[in-house]
Structure formats: C-alpha cells, structure tokens
Amino acid sequence: MRQTDLAIIGAGPAGLAAALEASRAGARVILLERDDWLGGQLVKQTHQFFGSKNEFAGMRGVDIATHFSEQIEKDENIQVFTGATALGFYEDGVLTAACAGRMIKIKPRTLLVASGAMEKMIPFENNDLPGVYGAGAVQTLMNVYGVAPGKKVLMVGAGNIGLIVSYQLIQAGIEVEAIIEGASHVGGYWVHASKIRRMGVPILTNHTILKARGQEKVEGALITRIDENWQPVPGEEREVSVDTVCLAVGLSPLAELLWQAGCEMEFSPQLGGYVPIRDSNLETTEEGIYIAGDVAGIEEATSAILEGQLAGISAARKMDYRIEEEKVEEIKANLETLRAGPVGEHIRQGLANVER
Amino acid sequence: MRIKDHPILSFPEGKTVEFSFEGKTFIGKEGEPIAAALHDAGIRVLRHSPRHNRPRGFFCAIGNCSSCLMVVNGEPNVKVCVTPLRQGMKVEYQKGKGDINAAD
C-alpha cells in the first residue's frame, strides 16, 4: 500500500496543473495516467490558445503539455504512474489502479478526480459503421499519429470542437465537405467559424444527419434541413459523398469513480451530463475528494488548468500545508473572467445549479 | 494513408515494424496504436458485433468505448486504439465476445 497526501486521477491539463500547485505547497502527490504519456487531450490540440489573463494564451495545446510534463518530471514531490488505469475508490479510502499488468493500492489523504470526458453519440441509421468517428478520435489519429482518417469528411456539430477539428483536417490535406449543425446558429467562436468559411467550407445550420450510407464502411451520408422543432423538412434531404462522418456533438463527464465514491451527483445539461455537487473550492460532498476539468463540467483546457490549480491548492490547504490565500483569490478571479460574457453564459447557469 | 506535409506538425519517422493481420503481413510504426497502423493500411473494420454481426471500427480512440476489441498475440478483448504496435505482433479478428482460453 502506497501512502501519499494527494492522489490525482488523470494527467490532462487539470491533473497536471493540480499536481504542480499541490507540490508547490509541499504536498506529496501520486499522479495516475491511463495513457503512456502526460498531457491528456492537450497533445492533439495544434491550435493556439487564446485566453484572457491566462499565461498560456498564444501557445499550442501540444506545447502546453510538454511545458507541464517537463516541470512534473523535475518535481521530486510528484510520483507519476503512466499506463495506470484507476479501478475503484473504496469506503476505507483505498484507491486501486491497474498498472503494467499489476494492481497497485494507494491510500491518499485527499483525492482529485480529473478523469476528463468522453465523446457523445447521436442517433441516426448506421451510426455504428466504421468511418463514423468521434472528433477526438479524428484528432488523435491525424495530429498525434499522422494518419489521415479519410479523404472526405462530413463534420457534425459547429461548436468549437467541430470548427477546430475541421480546420485541422484541412491543414492535414483532408477535404471537409460541410459542417452541419442542428441549432440555428454556430455554437463555437466566430473567429474559428470565419476561418473555415474563408476556406470555402459551408456551415449548414438547422441541418442534421439522417443516415450513414455503406455496408462495411461509410460511403456517404444523407443529411437534411430541420425545422425549429428539430424535425426534418420534407424535400430538403440531400446526399453527400464522404468516407468519414466526424461527430463533434459534445462530451460527457467520465464520472464513474465519483459515483462509486458516493459523491452527490446532479444532472446538468449545460455541463454535459451528471456532475458532482461541489463547493467553491471544488471539493465534492465527500470530504477530501476534489474535482477539476471536464469531469466537473464540460468546458475547455484553459478552465481545466485553472480548476486544476484551484483543486490542487485547496487540497493542500485541507491538509494544513501553507498556501497563499491571494493565490486562491487570483485563480478564482481568472476563472470568473474566463466564464464572463455571452459565451460563458451556459457554464455560469450550469455551475449555479451544482455549486453549494 | 500517412499525412506527408503538415504546416504545424512534424511526425517522426520512427522505427518501422512488421506485424500480421489475419495472416497477412503489414508494416507500421513501432509504438503507434495498432489501430493507427491498420487504418493506414486501409483497414476500417476491426471486428463484428457479437449479436447482430455489424461491422465495427474504432470510435473514441482513447480506450473508452470498446468498439475496437481485437485478438492480439492470442489475447482477446485488446483495445487496439491504445495498444502500442510491436514487431511481430499477431493481430486477428475476434469471434463473439472472445475466448480467454484460446490465449497462448
């Protein structure tokens, strides 16, 4: 059995930021990561981040991951396990994980779940055909491993992920036939949408996919215009010739461990699904269990970093390590700035229902 | 198909390894996910669903969804989207839910 101050599940932006923050206060940290590398989904993000006050504005996600990893490796307070899948968290406060074919047991004084999220699926005929991929999968394949997902792609969803992945596809030399979006407006930032439109890719709002064509793999898709009640408009159906359908229809939190740990959960449409009730320091209803990043509510990498910092410093304070209170206020102020304005409205609404 | 020219990313050449899929020999890069090497070789169907025999490809590519389970070196239910490719690997379709006793 390994003893530590803070065990962190997930070495994405939230987990990495939390580990560094907790270590800075003097806490010993065990960081568990299912993948063989650190950085989580940052490693596939080739676009530059634009933040407000955030120090990472202007950097690409993949470089932010490297930046964090280098700091973590040098940090003697932080012990990293890669290839380690967290399995369960039990009543006696023991966390188990599978690592290199063995089970390891950890008894942490505090726990941070930063497990991230997974891709959502939408119902349409043949949505299980090979060639229907999640946007994250497309990013992994082309940005991390340099393999083209297909020759011609239909993108479903015009939120930031749909827009950014479309742009990345074009950068990789792959054709994007169209971006379709069920809502009446583009959900992502206009700066991304404009870039895509300038490259000649149509963004069709009030459109959805009815079926994917093909027997063994995607050979096309049937799309249609929909009305304000999301019902197909007769006579507005259209065949598109594509070999890949990329779904960018949102993410849902990977909250299984939090359910198992007995945290009080609440369904939040704005935050992507069931998320834990938390206080303003990201502690759940189970004392000593913290959350940060997409598992706390679907946002993006910059807010995940800030939440990670907040959860890390809060866990350290809980264990009576000395922290700077001004730093806590600064992180909270940065989060508030990030969530200000019309783009952050649904996040603010979602958080209002789960923060106690 | 490999991406050759990219304005931002460069993909390291890496060490080329041979592996077999359903008895045929393919090449891929050492350490990349088995699914990436198969995809590069044009193979989209990674298994068939146990009940309705529907073709399945990869979907999430982060080891969550279990769409890509295959038999690797005799071991069933391997998530090939997150399992690194090694020299001489034997990759096969899985029948049904996979037979653990069939492992070498």
Boltz contact constraints between the chains, C-beta under 6 A:
constraints:
  - contact:
      token1: [A, 46]
      token2: [B, 8]
      max_distance: 6.0
  - contact:
      token1: [A, 46]
      token2: [B, 9]
      max_distance: 6.0
  - contact:
      token1: [A, 118]
      token2: [B, 64]
      max_distance: 6.0
  - contact:
      token1: [A, 119]
      token2: [B, 60]
      max_distance: 6.0
  - contact:
      token1: [A, 128]
      token2: [B, 54]
      max_distance: 6.0
  - contact:
      token1: [A, 130]
      token2: [B, 44]
      max_distance: 6.0
  - contact:
      token1: [A, 130]
      token2: [B, 45]
      max_distance: 6.0
  - contact:
      token1: [A, 130]
      token2: [B, 55]
      max_distance: 6.0
  - contact:
      token1: [A, 130]
      token2: [B, 57]
      max_distance: 6.0
  - contact:
      token1: [A, 134]
      token2: [B, 59]
      max_distance: 6.0
  - contact:
      token1: [A, 134]
      token2: [B, 60]
      max_distance: 6.0
  - contact:
      token1: [A, 137]
      token2: [B, 60]
      max_distance: 6.0
  - contact:
      token1: [A, 137]
      token2: [B, 61]
      max_distance: 6.0
  - contact:
      token1: [A, 140]
      token2: [B, 61]
      max_distance: 6.0
  - contact:
      token1: [A, 145]
      token2: [B, 32]
      max_distance: 6.0
  - contact:
      token1: [A, 145]
      token2: [B, 36]
      max_distance: 6.0
  - contact:
      token1: [A, 146]
      token2: [B, 2]
      max_distance: 6.0
  - contact:
      token1: [A, 146]
      token2: [B, 3]
      max_distance: 6.0
  - contact:
      token1: [A, 146]
      token2: [B, 11]
      max_distance: 6.0
  - contact:
      token1: [A, 147]
      token2: [B, 36]
      max_distance: 6.0
  - contact:
      token1: [A, 147]
      token2: [B, 39]
      max_distance: 6.0
  - contact:
      token1: [A, 147]
      token2: [B, 40]
      max_distance: 6.0
  - contact:
      token1: [A, 148]
      token2: [B, 1]
      max_distance: 6.0
  - contact:
      token1: [A, 148]
      token2: [B, 3]
      max_distance: 6.0
  - contact:
      token1: [A, 171]
      token2: [B, 7]
      max_distance: 6.0
  - contact:
      token1: [A, 172]
      token2: [B, 3]
      max_distance: 6.0
  - contact:
      token1: [A, 216]
      token2: [B, 45]
      max_distance: 6.0
  - contact:
      token1: [A, 216]
      token2: [B, 55]
      max_distance: 6.0
  - contact:
      token1: [A, 217]
      token2: [B, 44]
      max_distance: 6.0
